């Protein structure tokens, strides 16, 4: 086998092969160092690809596993539904992805989303109302925290805000 010019030296050939493979997968511009493709499936809107770091949608949008709250497979409709972690609204954005033959993709998505969650606790804040505090681990071993407020929680109220902050600190202390 001939090593392409400019790819000679430790690790360079592997990097060139990795880039070439990434270009061959529709919707993925390139893979990050150490990132691998785990599964891919075609749908009428294009391919959906799962890597060790993210899910790549047919639109080219990449969702880190830590940015996905839930994912579910509807076998009857052949639809993978992916819900993003809510950032500024009570519900995160949802993606409905029709797949022709899902293969291992649905199992890989479920495994990656589940594996990213380190802790998830519902904590009371105001009577029956509360918050869900979730810590997710990135592939770089960083913890990312999200807080979902129940309807009716007034985060602008200083006393409520203090109770929410206390609940978050309590959950974080369990793992940090």
C-alpha atoms as an extended CHARMM CRD file, in Angstrom:
* protein
*
       176  EXT
         1         1  UNK       CA              0.0000000000        0.0000000000        0.0000000000  PROA      1               0.0000000000
         2         2  UNK       CA              1.3030000000        3.4590000000       -0.8900000000  PROA      2               0.0000000000
         3         3  UNK       CA              1.0710000000        6.1190000000        1.7750000000  PROA      3               0.0000000000
         4         4  UNK       CA             -0.1990000000        9.3920000000        0.2710000000  PROA      4               0.0000000000
         5         5  UNK       CA              2.2640000000       12.3010000000        0.1450000000  PROA      5               0.0000000000
         6         6  UNK       CA              1.9060000000       14.5730000000        3.1510000000  PROA      6               0.0000000000
         7         7  UNK       CA              0.6040000000       11.7130000000        5.2770000000  PROA      7               0.0000000000
         8         8  UNK       CA              3.9410000000       10.2290000000        6.2160000000  PROA      8               0.0000000000
         9         9  UNK       CA              4.8050000000       10.2590000000        9.8860000000  PROA      9               0.0000000000
        10        10  UNK       CA              3.2980000000        8.9590000000       13.1260000000  PROA      10              0.0000000000
        11        11  UNK       CA             -0.5080000000        9.1780000000       13.1280000000  PROA      11              0.0000000000
        12        12  UNK       CA             -0.7540000000       11.1160000000        9.8940000000  PROA      12              0.0000000000
        13        13  UNK       CA             -1.8480000000        8.2590000000        7.6680000000  PROA      13              0.0000000000
        14        14  UNK       CA             -4.5680000000        7.2390000000       10.1050000000  PROA      14              0.0000000000
        15        15  UNK       CA             -5.7320000000       10.8590000000       10.1730000000  PROA      15              0.0000000000
        16        16  UNK       CA             -5.9140000000       10.9530000000        6.3510000000  PROA      16              0.0000000000
        17        17  UNK       CA             -7.9080000000        7.7010000000        6.2620000000  PROA      17              0.0000000000
        18        18  UNK       CA            -10.2640000000        8.9900000000        8.9650000000  PROA      18              0.0000000000
        19        19  UNK       CA            -10.8860000000       12.1900000000        7.0000000000  PROA      19              0.0000000000
        20        20  UNK       CA            -11.4920000000       10.2600000000        3.7870000000  PROA      20              0.0000000000
        21        21  UNK       CA            -14.0210000000        7.9810000000        5.4820000000  PROA      21              0.0000000000
        22        22  UNK       CA            -15.8240000000       10.9380000000        7.0630000000  PROA      22              0.0000000000
        23        23  UNK       CA            -16.1860000000       12.6180000000        3.6790000000  PROA      23              0.0000000000
        24        24  UNK       CA            -17.7640000000        9.4100000000        2.3980000000  PROA      24              0.0000000000
        25        25  UNK       CA            -20.5970000000        9.6410000000        4.9370000000  PROA      25              0.0000000000
        26        26  UNK       CA            -23.2590000000       11.9980000000        3.7120000000  PROA      26              0.0000000000
        27        27  UNK       CA            -24.0410000000       14.7780000000        6.1990000000  PROA      27              0.0000000000
        28        28  UNK       CA            -20.7260000000       14.5790000000        8.0680000000  PROA      28              0.0000000000
        29        29  UNK       CA            -18.0350000000       17.0650000000        7.0840000000  PROA      29              0.0000000000
        30        30  UNK       CA            -15.3560000000       15.4850000000        9.2740000000  PROA      30              0.0000000000
        31        31  UNK       CA            -14.8670000000       13.4570000000       12.3960000000  PROA      31              0.0000000000
        32        32  UNK       CA            -13.1050000000       14.8070000000       15.4540000000  PROA      32              0.0000000000
        33        33  UNK       CA             -9.9300000000       13.0280000000       16.5940000000  PROA      33              0.0000000000
        34        34  UNK       CA            -10.9770000000        9.8010000000       18.2910000000  PROA      34              0.0000000000
        35        35  UNK       CA            -14.5650000000       10.0150000000       16.9960000000  PROA      35              0.0000000000
        36        36  UNK       CA            -15.9440000000        6.8990000000       15.2890000000  PROA      36              0.0000000000
        37        37  UNK       CA            -19.1150000000        6.1560000000       13.3430000000  PROA      37              0.0000000000
        38        38  UNK       CA            -21.1930000000        3.6370000000       15.3070000000  PROA      38              0.0000000000
        39        39  UNK       CA            -24.2510000000        3.2280000000       13.0590000000  PROA      39              0.0000000000
        40        40  UNK       CA            -26.0520000000        4.8470000000       10.1700000000  PROA      40              0.0000000000
        41        41  UNK       CA            -29.4800000000        4.4310000000        8.5910000000  PROA      41              0.0000000000
        42        42  UNK       CA            -31.0910000000        5.9040000000        5.5020000000  PROA      42              0.0000000000
        43        43  UNK       CA            -34.4110000000        7.6600000000        5.3780000000  PROA      43              0.0000000000
        44        44  UNK       CA            -36.3750000000        9.5790000000        2.7660000000  PROA      44              0.0000000000
        45        45  UNK       CA            -34.8360000000       12.8570000000        3.9860000000  PROA      45              0.0000000000
        46        46  UNK       CA            -31.2850000000       11.4830000000        4.0060000000  PROA      46              0.0000000000
        47        47  UNK       CA            -29.0180000000        9.4880000000        6.3110000000  PROA      47              0.0000000000
        48        48  UNK       CA            -28.9670000000        9.6150000000       10.1020000000  PROA      48              0.0000000000
        49        49  UNK       CA            -25.5740000000        8.8190000000       11.6080000000  PROA      49              0.0000000000
        50        50  UNK       CA            -24.5600000000        8.0350000000       15.1880000000  PROA      50              0.0000000000
        51        51  UNK       CA            -20.9490000000        8.5760000000       16.2100000000  PROA      51              0.0000000000
        52        52  UNK       CA            -19.2080000000        8.2290000000       19.5370000000  PROA      52              0.0000000000
        53        53  UNK       CA            -19.8460000000       11.9640000000       20.1340000000  PROA      53              0.0000000000
        54        54  UNK       CA            -23.0900000000       12.9050000000       18.3890000000  PROA      54              0.0000000000
        55        55  UNK       CA            -26.1160000000       12.1730000000       16.2760000000  PROA      55              0.0000000000
        56        56  UNK       CA            -26.0390000000       13.7060000000       12.7910000000  PROA      56              0.0000000000
        57        57  UNK       CA            -29.4770000000       14.4400000000       11.3140000000  PROA      57              0.0000000000
        58        58  UNK       CA            -30.3470000000       14.4550000000        7.5900000000  PROA      58              0.0000000000
        59        59  UNK       CA            -30.2170000000       18.2770000000        7.6480000000  PROA      59              0.0000000000
        60        60  UNK       CA            -26.5470000000       18.1150000000        8.6810000000  PROA      60              0.0000000000
        61        61  UNK       CA            -27.4000000000       19.2870000000       12.2140000000  PROA      61              0.0000000000
        62        62  UNK       CA            -25.2460000000       17.5740000000       14.8370000000  PROA      62              0.0000000000
        63        63  UNK       CA            -26.6260000000       16.9250000000       18.3030000000  PROA      63              0.0000000000
        64        64  UNK       CA            -24.1450000000       15.9960000000       21.0120000000  PROA      64              0.0000000000
        65        65  UNK       CA            -25.4220000000       13.0600000000       23.0700000000  PROA      65              0.0000000000
        66        66  UNK       CA            -25.5730000000       15.4230000000       26.0590000000  PROA      66              0.0000000000
        67        67  UNK       CA            -28.0010000000       17.6550000000       24.1200000000  PROA      67              0.0000000000
        68        68  UNK       CA            -30.5460000000       14.8640000000       23.6650000000  PROA      68              0.0000000000
        69        69  UNK       CA            -33.0980000000       14.4440000000       26.4250000000  PROA      69              0.0000000000
        70        70  UNK       CA            -34.9520000000       11.4330000000       25.0360000000  PROA      70              0.0000000000
        71        71  UNK       CA            -35.1010000000        9.2730000000       21.9360000000  PROA      71              0.0000000000
        72        72  UNK       CA            -37.7630000000        6.7440000000       21.0390000000  PROA      72              0.0000000000
        73        73  UNK       CA            -38.4190000000        4.3710000000       18.1770000000  PROA      73              0.0000000000
        74        74  UNK       CA            -41.9300000000        3.8710000000       16.7740000000  PROA      74              0.0000000000
        75        75  UNK       CA            -41.6830000000        0.5610000000       14.9020000000  PROA      75              0.0000000000
        76        76  UNK       CA            -45.1750000000        0.8420000000       13.3890000000  PROA      76              0.0000000000
        77        77  UNK       CA            -44.3800000000        4.1990000000       11.7430000000  PROA      77              0.0000000000
        78        78  UNK       CA            -40.6210000000        3.5910000000       11.2980000000  PROA      78              0.0000000000
        79        79  UNK       CA            -39.9250000000        6.9150000000       13.0370000000  PROA      79              0.0000000000
        80        80  UNK       CA            -37.1180000000        7.7840000000       15.4390000000  PROA      80              0.0000000000
        81        81  UNK       CA            -38.1790000000       10.7270000000       17.6210000000  PROA      81              0.0000000000
        82        82  UNK       CA            -35.3630000000       12.7150000000       19.2130000000  PROA      82              0.0000000000
        83        83  UNK       CA            -36.1070000000       15.4120000000       21.8100000000  PROA      83              0.0000000000
        84        84  UNK       CA            -33.4290000000       17.9610000000       22.6100000000  PROA      84              0.0000000000
        85        85  UNK       CA            -32.7000000000       19.0640000000       26.1630000000  PROA      85              0.0000000000
        86        86  UNK       CA            -34.8110000000       22.1850000000       26.7860000000  PROA      86              0.0000000000
        87        87  UNK       CA            -32.6480000000       25.2790000000       26.9250000000  PROA      87              0.0000000000
        88        88  UNK       CA            -34.9320000000       28.3010000000       27.1310000000  PROA      88              0.0000000000
        89        89  UNK       CA            -38.3890000000       26.7280000000       26.8610000000  PROA      89              0.0000000000
        90        90  UNK       CA            -40.1970000000       24.0910000000       28.9320000000  PROA      90              0.0000000000
        91        91  UNK       CA            -39.9830000000       21.6010000000       26.0620000000  PROA      91              0.0000000000
        92        92  UNK       CA            -36.9800000000       20.9700000000       23.8490000000  PROA      92              0.0000000000
        93        93  UNK       CA            -37.0970000000       20.8510000000       20.0830000000  PROA      93              0.0000000000
        94        94  UNK       CA            -38.2780000000       17.5010000000       18.6650000000  PROA      94              0.0000000000
        95        95  UNK       CA            -37.0440000000       15.7880000000       15.5120000000  PROA      95              0.0000000000
        96        96  UNK       CA            -39.0850000000       13.0690000000       13.7830000000  PROA      96              0.0000000000
        97        97  UNK       CA            -36.7950000000       11.0000000000       11.5870000000  PROA      97              0.0000000000
        98        98  UNK       CA            -38.3480000000        8.4360000000        9.2680000000  PROA      98              0.0000000000
        99        99  UNK       CA            -35.9520000000        5.5490000000        8.6040000000  PROA      99              0.0000000000
       100       100  UNK       CA            -36.2030000000        2.9300000000        5.8520000000  PROA      100             0.0000000000
       101       101  UNK       CA            -34.1750000000        0.2330000000        7.6450000000  PROA      101             0.0000000000
       102       102  UNK       CA            -32.9630000000        1.3540000000       11.0780000000  PROA      102             0.0000000000
       103       103  UNK       CA            -30.5410000000       -1.5290000000       11.6160000000  PROA      103             0.0000000000
       104       104  UNK       CA            -28.5330000000       -0.9190000000       14.7880000000  PROA      104             0.0000000000
       105       105  UNK       CA            -29.0910000000        2.8520000000       14.7600000000  PROA      105             0.0000000000
       106       106  UNK       CA            -32.0410000000        2.9160000000       17.1720000000  PROA      106             0.0000000000
       107       107  UNK       CA            -30.2300000000        0.7160000000       19.7050000000  PROA      107             0.0000000000
       108       108  UNK       CA            -27.0630000000        2.8010000000       19.4300000000  PROA      108             0.0000000000
       109       109  UNK       CA            -28.9990000000        6.0520000000       19.9170000000  PROA      109             0.0000000000
       110       110  UNK       CA            -30.7270000000        4.6880000000       23.0280000000  PROA      110             0.0000000000
       111       111  UNK       CA            -27.4220000000        3.4030000000       24.4360000000  PROA      111             0.0000000000
       112       112  UNK       CA            -25.5590000000        6.6690000000       23.8230000000  PROA      112             0.0000000000
       113       113  UNK       CA            -28.3020000000        8.8840000000       25.2850000000  PROA      113             0.0000000000
       114       114  UNK       CA            -28.6490000000        6.6430000000       28.3480000000  PROA      114             0.0000000000
       115       115  UNK       CA            -24.8840000000        6.4090000000       28.8390000000  PROA      115             0.0000000000
       116       116  UNK       CA            -24.5030000000       10.2000000000       28.8600000000  PROA      116             0.0000000000
       117       117  UNK       CA            -26.8100000000       10.6100000000       31.8910000000  PROA      117             0.0000000000
       118       118  UNK       CA            -24.8510000000       10.4270000000       35.1380000000  PROA      118             0.0000000000
       119       119  UNK       CA            -27.6270000000       11.5720000000       37.4520000000  PROA      119             0.0000000000
       120       120  UNK       CA            -31.1890000000       12.8400000000       37.1490000000  PROA      120             0.0000000000
       121       121  UNK       CA            -33.2100000000       13.8280000000       40.1900000000  PROA      121             0.0000000000
       122       122  UNK       CA            -36.5370000000       15.5370000000       40.6910000000  PROA      122             0.0000000000
       123       123  UNK       CA            -36.2910000000       17.9080000000       43.6100000000  PROA      123             0.0000000000
       124       124  UNK       CA            -39.2130000000       19.6520000000       45.3650000000  PROA      124             0.0000000000
       125       125  UNK       CA            -38.9310000000       23.4330000000       45.4320000000  PROA      125             0.0000000000
       126       126  UNK       CA            -42.3690000000       24.9060000000       46.1050000000  PROA      126             0.0000000000
       127       127  UNK       CA            -44.8590000000       22.4270000000       47.5570000000  PROA      127             0.0000000000
       128       128  UNK       CA            -45.6550000000       19.8520000000       44.8720000000  PROA      128             0.0000000000
       129       129  UNK       CA            -43.7690000000       21.8690000000       42.2620000000  PROA      129             0.0000000000
       130       130  UNK       CA            -40.1240000000       21.2110000000       41.6770000000  PROA      130             0.0000000000
       131       131  UNK       CA            -37.2500000000       20.8790000000       39.2670000000  PROA      131             0.0000000000
       132       132  UNK       CA            -35.5190000000       18.0410000000       37.4450000000  PROA      132             0.0000000000
       133       133  UNK       CA            -31.7490000000       18.3690000000       37.7150000000  PROA      133             0.0000000000
       134       134  UNK       CA            -29.7800000000       16.2730000000       35.2360000000  PROA      134             0.0000000000
       135       135  UNK       CA            -26.0320000000       15.8550000000       34.8750000000  PROA      135             0.0000000000
       136       136  UNK       CA            -24.7240000000       14.4930000000       31.5900000000  PROA      136             0.0000000000
       137       137  UNK       CA            -21.1270000000       13.4900000000       30.8820000000  PROA      137             0.0000000000
       138       138  UNK       CA            -19.4620000000       14.5490000000       27.6260000000  PROA      138             0.0000000000
       139       139  UNK       CA            -16.9270000000       12.3390000000       25.8200000000  PROA      139             0.0000000000
       140       140  UNK       CA            -14.2840000000       14.7220000000       27.2270000000  PROA      140             0.0000000000
       141       141  UNK       CA            -15.3830000000       13.7350000000       30.7640000000  PROA      141             0.0000000000
       142       142  UNK       CA            -16.9870000000       17.1230000000       31.4900000000  PROA      142             0.0000000000
       143       143  UNK       CA            -20.3280000000       17.2960000000       33.3320000000  PROA      143             0.0000000000
       144       144  UNK       CA            -23.0490000000       19.4110000000       31.7420000000  PROA      144             0.0000000000
       145       145  UNK       CA            -26.0200000000       20.3230000000       33.9240000000  PROA      145             0.0000000000
       146       146  UNK       CA            -29.5940000000       21.0850000000       32.9310000000  PROA      146             0.0000000000
       147       147  UNK       CA            -32.5330000000       22.1450000000       35.0780000000  PROA      147             0.0000000000
       148       148  UNK       CA            -36.1610000000       21.7820000000       34.0430000000  PROA      148             0.0000000000
       149       149  UNK       CA            -38.7050000000       23.7750000000       36.0070000000  PROA      149             0.0000000000
       150       150  UNK       CA            -42.2330000000       22.5440000000       36.6420000000  PROA      150             0.0000000000
       151       151  UNK       CA            -44.9820000000       24.8070000000       35.3100000000  PROA      151             0.0000000000
       152       152  UNK       CA            -45.7820000000       27.5880000000       37.7480000000  PROA      152             0.0000000000
       153       153  UNK       CA            -42.2980000000       27.9650000000       39.2330000000  PROA      153             0.0000000000
       154       154  UNK       CA            -41.4080000000       31.6560000000       39.2670000000  PROA      154             0.0000000000
       155       155  UNK       CA            -37.6440000000       31.6620000000       38.8200000000  PROA      155             0.0000000000
       156       156  UNK       CA            -37.6350000000       35.4660000000       39.0270000000  PROA      156             0.0000000000
       157       157  UNK       CA            -38.7900000000       35.3070000000       42.6660000000  PROA      157             0.0000000000
       158       158  UNK       CA            -35.6110000000       35.5720000000       44.7890000000  PROA      158             0.0000000000
       159       159  UNK       CA            -36.8060000000       33.0660000000       47.4160000000  PROA      159             0.0000000000
       160       160  UNK       CA            -37.7910000000       30.5190000000       44.7730000000  PROA      160             0.0000000000
       161       161  UNK       CA            -34.5290000000       31.0980000000       42.9210000000  PROA      161             0.0000000000
       162       162  UNK       CA            -32.6020000000       30.4070000000       46.1340000000  PROA      162             0.0000000000
       163       163  UNK       CA            -34.4920000000       27.1060000000       46.6520000000  PROA      163             0.0000000000
       164       164  UNK       CA            -33.8080000000       26.0810000000       43.0390000000  PROA      164             0.0000000000
       165       165  UNK       CA            -30.1110000000       26.9010000000       43.4320000000  PROA      165             0.0000000000
       166       166  UNK       CA            -30.0430000000       24.8620000000       46.6530000000  PROA      166             0.0000000000
       167       167  UNK       CA            -31.6910000000       21.8810000000       44.9190000000  PROA      167             0.0000000000
       168       168  UNK       CA            -29.1810000000       22.0550000000       42.0640000000  PROA      168             0.0000000000
       169       169  UNK       CA            -26.2430000000       22.2730000000       44.4990000000  PROA      169             0.0000000000
       170       170  UNK       CA            -27.5450000000       19.2500000000       46.4260000000  PROA      170             0.0000000000
       171       171  UNK       CA            -27.7690000000       17.0800000000       43.3020000000  PROA      171             0.0000000000
       172       172  UNK       CA            -24.3940000000       18.2700000000       42.0190000000  PROA      172             0.0000000000
       173       173  UNK       CA            -22.7740000000       17.4260000000       45.3650000000  PROA      173             0.0000000000
       174       174  UNK       CA            -23.7450000000       13.7850000000       44.8240000000  PROA      174             0.0000000000
       175       175  UNK       CA            -21.3820000000       13.4300000000       41.8670000000  PROA      175             0.0000000000
       176       176  UNK       CA            -18.8560000000       16.2790000000       41.9510000000  PROA      176             0.0000000000
